[in-house]
Amino acid sequence: MDYEGFDHPDRKSDGGTRSVKVMIAGGFGTGKTTMVASVSDIEPLTTEETLTQASAGVDNLIGVTDKTQTTVSLDFGKIDINDELVLYLFGTPGQERFWFLWNGLFKGALGAVVLVDTRRLASSFRAIEEMEQQNVPFVIALNVFPDSKEHPIEEIRDALDIPPHIPVVACDARDRTSSRDVLVALIHHLKERSAAALEPR
């Protein structure tokens, strides 16, 4: 798939609307496909395949034993934040065997959401490291699952070793409003970073 159409943060479509590429990343089973589907204004493109016996011993199903499908390439959706800003959402595959796709997916991304399952913090370590290595600004979204235990956000921040300037917010990836609020938090974060970069030193 050609990602070049989304590689410039100032690319504008008809009517002067700015379109921005945003990544939805995270570990296996953290809710990336769910978030893209819940918030997208269009029917999302998904590349989910059924988990089979062939993946046994390859995909780590600890904590997600009821998961029956997995993203093998990407998820794609679109949301109009307002009349001037459109976000194109690209969900990454979570399993290690598909990480080779990440470099192409991240090309031209202005920012990212890293989804975290608080029951399995380690599953998102790799995604956080990828953001830092690719120098992609990001926010952490703690996806609240029905059987998740409540933890103070700052406790999770410390456990993930997230610097104070990076937003950490709770969300329900199944809920459109909650998912949209995460994207708005990312936009605010990007604006703050941009403003800070313009300040005289």
C-alpha angles and dihedrals in degrees: 000000000000113000095178093101090069102039100103122068092208096050108132130201128203114314094029096280114158116227120204131189114228128182124219104204138166143116130305111299098005094127106264096138090044093053095048091048094047097050104033119111090208133050101280122238110233132179099200121155130187116264109243137187087267089072093055109120090013104068116051105231096175106136093008102063091139092059110116103173136045137193111249100181118000147312119232131197141149133220131183106221090185139326091291104040132057122180121207107205123210117187116203127220111254105209119096093234090065098045091102086076093061098082092060093043094051095051108119096002112151094199146339146222116222110204116210130194104211089208090061109028094164091063090073100043091096093052092051091050090050092055090052094046093048091042092233115156111236147173127216117236116195105211109214110220121193093253096040117126117231114254127175110256092236089055090056090045090056093046091052092041092234115171117242094248093062113085118237115194136171119236146165106231090201092062119080096208093048092048091047090052089056091054091048089052088054092051091050089049091051091049092050091050091049092049092048091051090056095052114107115253 
